[in-house]
Amino acid sequence: MPHIKVYSGINWHYDIEGRGEHLLFLHGWGVDKRIWRQQSKFFSQYYRVMTIDLPGHGKSTWQKLSLELMVKDLKAILETLQFKAVSIVGSSLGGLVALKLYEIFPEGIKRLIFVGAMPKFSKSPDYPHGLDVERMRKLGGQLESDYPSIVNVFFRSLFTKEERQSRRFKWLQKFRKFAEVPMKHALVEYLDILEQEDLREVLKNVRVPIQFINGRDDEICTPQTVAFLKNIRPDSRFDFFEECGHFPFLSKPYEFNQVVEEFLKGSTL
């Protein structure tokens, strides 16, 4: 699997499979590109699929950088690898990265698919959604004192009780034992990014088709948050997965792939 360096000096680890229309998958905090295994296997039959490790995750290197510089790197990577008119599927933090990429590179993006993602992840007086700032800072402190076990505890908390009792989750736990551990300092810096970034105005002004996919029992991107998203983007497609938390594509990959495929085939500019 290849690596690529562009402006920042980060050595990005990525994989490309298949041929056809271009499709990019961006993972979330504390995991890596391998969580898209069932999606890359399915969609590479019909699309040219890129999965990539965000800096400090998987096999990509890390240095402190802003979200803006990160997405400038991504823009250069897409151009270098000739990924044009890209549809992006972003999970959680990956959705925020995708939205920031759209802000600086709207001409290169064809569709946006957000999974458990929102334009602002921290609560504020004018935004009662997302995560409590003190809770986010506490998580950063826990990383300093109890790493990497706190990452596994956090990952487990993103699934419902029913999901955690499933065979699929047991397989995921075994699979994660062989995962590259994310870099601690990178995870702390990403928490700062999630606290500071506010892309609500960017989302309001997106001019490409949008799909939001959520687990009905997601405790990060809650039903109340989805109601907010519907209010500012009523023209978008919304899909819910019952008895799912933050990662419906892991718990119900077949069903997830189907609703994404429907959107890709049915949405036009």
N, C-alpha and C positions, 0 to 999 in steps of 0.2 A: 504494500500500500504506500503511495507516494507522499512526499512532503513538498511544501512550497513556501518560499519566503518572498515578501514584498516590502512595503514601506517600513513597518514597525520593527522588523527583525525577528518577529515571531516565526517559528518554524511550524506552519500549520500542517496537520495530518489529515488527509482526506481520502476518499475512495469514490470512484466513478464507475457506474455499471449501466449497461443498456444503451439503447439508441432511441432517438426521437425528441419530442418536446422536452425542454429542460425543467428539472424538478430538484429543488434544494431542500434538504431537511436540516433543521437547526435544533439541537437538544437543549435541555435546561440545566439548571444549577446542580452540580454535584454528580452528574452522570457523564456519559460520553456518546459518541455517534453510534455505538453498537446497540443502543436502545431502539434504533430504527431498523433493526435486522429484518423484521417481518414486513416492513414497508418497502425497504430497498429490494428485497427478494420479489415482492409482488409487482411493484411499479416499474422495475427495470425490464419487465417483459414488454413494456409499451413506451417507456420514457427513458431519457438519459438522466440518470439519478446521481446526485452528489450528496454524500453524507460527509460531515466534517467535524472534527473535534474543536470546540471553542478553546481559546488560549487557556492553559492551565488545566485542561481536562484531557483525558485519554492520553494520546501520544503527541499532542501539541505542546510546545514549550510556553513559558510564561515570562512576562515582564509587566510591570505596572503600566497600564495604558487606559485612556478614556474610551467610553463606548464609541465616540465619534471616530477615533483613530482605528478602533477595531473594525468598524464597518467600512472605513476607507480601505483597509486591508482586504476585506471581503469583496468589495467592488473591484479592486485590482485583480483578485484571484479569479472572479467571474470573467473578467475581460481577458485575462491571460489564457484561461482554459476554454474560452469561446462559449461561455454559457450566456445565451441571449434570450430575452423574453422569458425570464425565469419565474416559475411559480414556486413560492416558498411556503413550507410547512414549518412553523415554529412552535415548540413546546415551551410554555412558561417563560423563563428568561430568553429562550430562543425566539419567542414571539416578539419580545421587546427589541432584540437585535434585528429581527426582520423589519420591524416598523422603523427603526432608526436607519436601516439600509435604504428603505423606501424614501425617507426624507432626503437623503443625499443623492439617490440614484433612481428617481421615479421612472425614468425612461427605460430602465433595464428590467423592471418588475412587471409581470403580467397578471399575477394573482397573489393574494395573501391568505393563508390559512392559519388561524391562531388556535392553539390547543391549550386550554387552561391558561391563557395569556391575557394581559390587559395592558393599557398604555401607561399605567402608573401602578406600582406595586406597593407603595407605602401610603398609609392613611395620613390625611391632613384635615384641617378644619373644613375645607371645601370639598373633601373627597373621603367619604366614610368607608371606602372599600379597601381591599388589599390587606396588607399585614400591618400590625401595630409596630411602630418604629422601635419602641423599647424591646419588643420581642425579637426583632431583627438584630438589634445590637447585642442582646443577650446571646443569640445564636452565634454571633461572631466571637464573643468571649468564650463560649463553650468550645468552639473550635480550637481556641488557643490552649485550653486545659484538657480537653478530652477528644483529641483527634487520633485516628479517623472514625472511632466508634460513633461519634455524634452524627456523622454523615449517614451512617446506616440507620440510625434511629430516626433521623429526619426522613429518609427515603421511605421507611416503613410507614411513617405517619401519613404519607400522602395517599395511602390506599384505605379503602373501607374495610371493616371487619370481615365482610363477606368475601372481598377480594383476597384478603390475607389468608383465608381458609381454603382457597382454591388451589388446585394442582398447578395452575399457571404461575401463581405467586411462589410456590415452593420451587418451581423450576427457575424463576427469576432470581431467587435468593442464591441458588447454586451457581447460576450464571455470573452473578456479581462477585462471587469469591475469586474469580479469575480476572476481574476488571482492574484496569490501571486506577490507582487511587488518585483523585484530583489533588492538585497542589493546595496546601492549606492557605498560603498567603493569597493565592488566586481567589479562593472561595470567599475570604474575608473582603477582598477588594470588590468582588461582584456584589456582595451585600450592600456595600456603599453605593454602587451603581444603581441597584434596585431601590435604594432609599431615595436617591437624588433625582433620577430621571422622571420626567413628566412629559409624555408624548401625546397627551389628550388632543391637543390642537392638530398634531400631525394626523392622528387617526380620523378626526373629523374631515380632513381635507384629502384623504386618499381617493384616488380616481381610478382604481382598478377593482374588480370583483373581490369581495371578502367573504370568507367562511369562518365562523366561530364554532369550535367543537369543545364541548365540556362534559365532564362527568357530573351527574345530577347531585352527587354528594361531595363534590370538591370543596374543601375547606379553605382553599386559597382564592380561587376564582369562584366565588359563591353564586348562588342563584340571584342574589341582590346585585352583585357585580354584573352579571349577565343582563339583568334588567336595565342597568345603566348603559351597557353597550348597545342594547337594542334601541334605547332612546336616542343615542347619538348616531347610530348607524342602522336605521330601520330598513335600509335597502339591502342589508347583508343576509347571508344564509346562516341559520342557527341550527345546530344539531346537538342533541343531548343523548348521553348514554346512562341508562338507569343502573343503579347499584355500582357506580364507578366513581372513583376519586379523581386525582389529578392527572393520571396517565391512562386514559381509556384505550390508547393504541397498544398498550402493553397487556391490559386485561382482556380486551376484545379486539384483537388485531384484524380478524376477518371482517367484522362489522365496520370497524374504523376505515379499513381500506375501501370498502364499498361506498361509504358516504363521501369520502374524498374523491374517489373516481367519478361519482355522480356529479360532484361540483366541477371537477376539471373538465368533464365532457359537456356540462350544461351551461357553464358561465362564459360569456363573451364580453369583449371590451365595448 
